[in-house]
Amino acid sequence: MKSLLPFELLAVTDIPAGDGAMTEVYLNRSSINSIEVPKENAHVECGNTFKIRFVNRGAPIHITATTSNAGMFTDFFHENMYVIDEVALGISLRKDCAPGFFDIDIIAGYGAMKATLRVEVIVKPTRGPQVLEKEPPVQPEAHGRPHLLMVAMALGLVLYSIWYYTKIEIINIAAFIVLIVGALFVWYRQT
């Protein structure tokens, strides 16, 4: 009987489980101020902590860990460290980041030696329905009754038309008062 899922696929995932990933960087192992980073990229999920363990195999050393393209994943930017034996550096990733990558530059020997560690950020797929937010309408929605300013304008137009044919001055004054009261009411009712 042939298996539906090949066993090779089960062994390919090298992404560490748990609350973060750990990577070891060796210092002073092959020569003075040498930096040895893993050949493979490091993998970490959003919301977890990426840990780098610096292991020194020689004399105490000053190193600098810096990144210039990690702003969308973490608040980490720069760290100076004095490594005697071992030092761990934790980089917390944001929970709401997109998949991508960033580089951590490790500098030793006052800039004489530099190595780059690439960190790939993975987003864990969410299960369940995604709720889409309701977009605001392009046009305002009618609520079934006329706006007070429109009513005041219609009443002012009717009163002005009556004044135009009858030439009674009190009707002209009433038309302007209705328009001004309607505009002021709408103006002071704004939120």
Stockholm file with secondary structure:
# STOCKHOLM 1.0

chainA/1-191         MKSLLPFELLAVTDIPAGDGAMTEVYLNRSSINSIEVPKENAHVECGNTFKIRFVNRGAPIHITATTSNAGMFTDFFHENMYVIDEVALGISLRKDCAPGFFDIDIIAGYGAMKATLRVEVIVKPTRGPQVLEKEPPVQPEAHGRPHLLMVAMALGLVLYSIWYYTKIEIINIAAFIVLIVGALFVWYRQT
#=GR chainA/1-191 SS CCCSSCHHHHHCCCCCCSSEEEEEEEESSSSTTCEECCSSCEEEETTSEEEEEEEECSSCEEEEEECSSCTTTBSCCEEEEEESSEEEEEEEBCTTCCSEEEEEEEEETTTTEEEEEEEEEECCCCCSCCCCCCCCCSSCCCCSSCCHHHHHHHHHHHHHHHHHHHCCHHHHHHHHHHHHHHHHHHHHTCC
#=GC SS_cons         CCCSSCHHHHHCCCCCCSSEEEEEEEESSSSTTCEECCSSCEEEETTSEEEEEEEECSSCEEEEEECSSCTTTBSCCEEEEEESSEEEEEEEBCTTCCSEEEEEEEEETTTTEEEEEEEEEECCCCCSCCCCCCCCCSSCCCCSSCCHHHHHHHHHHHHHHHHHHHCCHHHHHHHHHHHHHHHHHHHHTCC
//
